[in-house]
């Protein structure tokens, strides 16, 4: 009997100890949060480091951060679409206003105004900077720019192209690189800038002609920056403004160049509908817009969004990137910049988001070889017509036909018909 009682007592003690151990293990288990978005790795690492430190200090426990980065803005947006009503992340981190407007209209994000929300402007220079109801908020503003490697351009004796029209100059052919609007939100915004500034018909005509200037297409905005930094191709289009700042910090002779037509981009953040860790997601958003969180944004290579930030103050506090940001912008706060932007129709950009990406991919990128062949033939025949005129050869019919070829190429994107018209123009120079 004593043996049975002792065995029973030991069993109860063991079970109590096991339950206590299990309870303690559950109590100290890390909380979780998931991000999905197109922000650069350096920013993701900076925010992860800062938020983990804050969470442990404030809540007395660890937080496990998962970052899903499938690609640029459009790719990340499509990732959220595939999840439907059960997202595998809590926060959509990054991308500009059009992407967040698409998510809002499709019912994939929910409103939340984090602490510090009032320190971010509602709009700036005609661009919406945050949603008035709190569906999304800018945490890192920047401007669409182009980049150039000043060392390589100097060796090639090429001046930096200052306008979009400058880029069509034959001296830059083969010296420009960019990516696809589906791979990069910045390139998507660049296409929108051209379409809205030039008009849709003239915009696509310009984009076709510009594509013939490219050396190749990169895999994304980051890839473009690296290629320009290494000097493989001296000019990179469709770049977030802060890329030049980070490249120069790392010792590369890279400068950003504001084109004559550009826009402000509010790199934004939103809480996903159905977030599995919504409470932690809200804690993260509150921290992100705090002064501490904004410092980690800057340390991650992005400009901070709060209007009460001064880089000179942060320099004195030992924030390393504050000096680089002040040099890059030439002002003490991003919002002190004086830049002229185009009138940007955000509703239109969001409405035709998918259509613009598909049109560029199928009508320019996938037909890039035919596009170049057509334009190069047109240019050759145009030169031949000029030579014929100089030799007093009758060129009226050839000129008419080559204009037709130009129209077919630029206005319609009919590359085969454009080549045929150019060939007929050439034949008219030697025919009866």
Secondary structure, 3 states (H helix, E strand, C coil): CHHHHHHHHHHHHHHHHHHHHHHHHHHHCCEEEEEECCCCHHHHHHHHHHHHHHHHHHHCCCEEEEEECCCCHHHHHHHHHHHCCCCCCCEEECCCHHHHHHHHHCCCEECCCCCCHHHCCCEECCEECECCCCCCEEEEEEEEEEEEEHHHHHHHCCCCCCCCCHHHCHHHCCCEEECCCCCCHHHHHHHHHHHHHHCHHHHHHHHHHHHCCEEEECCCHHHHHHHHHHCCCCEEEEEECHHHHHHHHCCCCEEEECCCCCCEEEEEEEEECCCCCHHHHHHHHHHHCCHHHHHHHHHCCCCCCCCCCCHHHHHHCCCHHHHHHHHHHCCCCHHHCCCCCCCCCHHHHHHCHHHHHHHHHHHHHCCHHHHHHHHHHHHHHHHHHHHHHHCCCCCHHHHHHHHHHHHHHHCCCCHHHHHHHHHHHHHHHHCC
